[in-house]
Amino acid sequence: MNTLLGKGSSFNGSLKVEGGIRVDGQVEGQIEASGTLVLGKEGILKAEIRTKDAIIGGKVIGNITAANKIELQSGAHYSGDIKCRGLIIDSDVFFDGSSKMLGQQEGKA
């Protein structure tokens, strides 16, 4: 992880990260990460997101496009559309939206 937005922190705007990012605070706007985006259990994203992989444990309102896979962990709350090559949804996940599986060429972050 190159970037960490800790618990109690908030960011509003456009965030571009080389490598991975972990969010335990709140982000509103846009996120682009060339690595993995990890959203902790207490994290909140109100954002349009483009990343390589995403692991979601908290709350997301917005759309995610991932070049590879997205994992919605138990207890996650997701409202929006998903585009990725692989999707993992654990039990006890709230998911309101649609998902589209990308082909090899479409999945570039």
C-alpha positions in Angstrom: 0.0 0.0 0.0 1.4 3.3 -1.1 -1.4 5.5 0.4 -3.4 5.3 3.6 -6.4 7.4 4.5 -6.9 6.6 8.2 -10.0 6.4 10.4 -11.4 9.9 11.1 -9.9 11.4 7.9 -11.9 12.7 5.0 -11.0 13.7 1.4 -13.1 15.5 -1.2 -11.9 15.6 -4.8 -10.0 13.6 -7.3 -7.4 11.2 -6.0 -4.9 9.4 -8.3 -2.6 6.8 -6.7 0.4 4.9 -8.2 0.1 1.6 -6.4 -2.4 0.6 -3.8 -4.5 2.6 -1.4 -6.3 1.7 1.9 -9.2 3.8 3.1 -10.5 3.6 6.6 -11.9 7.2 6.5 -14.2 8.8 4.0 -13.7 9.8 0.4 -16.1 11.8 -1.8 -15.2 12.3 -5.5 -13.0 10.2 -7.8 -10.3 7.6 -7.1 -7.9 6.1 -9.6 -5.4 3.5 -8.3 -3.0 1.4 -10.4 -2.9 -1.2 -7.6 -5.4 -2.6 -5.1 -8.0 -0.4 -3.4 -8.9 -1.7 0.1 -11.8 -0.2 2.0 -11.8 -1.0 5.7 -15.0 -2.0 7.6 -15.6 1.6 8.8 -14.6 3.3 5.5 -17.0 5.1 3.3 -16.6 5.9 -0.4 -19.0 8.2 -2.3 -17.0 8.0 -5.5 -16.4 6.9 -9.0 -13.5 4.4 -8.8 -11.1 2.9 -11.3 -8.5 0.4 -10.0 -6.7 -2.9 -10.7 -8.4 -4.8 -7.8 -10.8 -3.8 -5.0 -11.5 -5.3 -1.6 -14.6 -3.7 -0.1 -15.3 -4.1 3.6 -17.2 -0.8 4.3 -19.8 1.3 2.4 -19.6 2.4 -1.2 -22.0 4.6 -3.1 -20.8 4.9 -6.7 -19.4 2.8 -9.5 -16.3 0.7 -9.6 -14.4 -0.4 -12.7 -11.6 -2.9 -11.9 -9.2 -4.4 -14.4 -9.2 -7.7 -12.5 -11.4 -8.5 -9.5 -13.7 -7.0 -6.9 -14.3 -8.6 -3.6 -17.3 -7.6 -1.4 -16.5 -8.8 2.1 -19.1 -9.8 4.7 -20.8 -6.7 6.1 -20.1 -4.5 3.1 -22.8 -2.2 1.8 -22.5 -1.5 -2.0 -24.8 0.7 -4.0 -23.8 1.2 -7.6 -22.6 -0.5 -10.7 -19.6 -2.9 -11.0 -17.4 -3.6 -14.0 -14.7 -6.2 -13.6 -13.3 -9.6 -14.7 -14.0 -11.4 -11.5 -16.5 -10.7 -8.7 -16.6 -12.3 -5.2 -19.5 -11.6 -2.9 -19.4 -13.0 0.6 -22.5 -13.7 2.6 -24.1 -10.8 4.5 -23.4 -8.2 1.8 -25.9 -5.6 0.7 -25.5 -5.1 -3.0 -27.9 -2.8 -4.9 -26.8 -2.3 -8.5 -25.6 -4.2 -11.5 -22.5 -6.0 -12.5 -20.9 -6.5 -15.9 -18.0 -8.9 -16.6 -15.3 -7.3 -18.7 -13.4 -9.0 -21.5 -9.6 -9.0 -21.6 -9.3 -5.7 -23.6 -12.0 -3.9 -21.6 -10.5 -4.5 -18.2 -7.5 -2.1 -18.4 -7.5 0.4 -15.5 
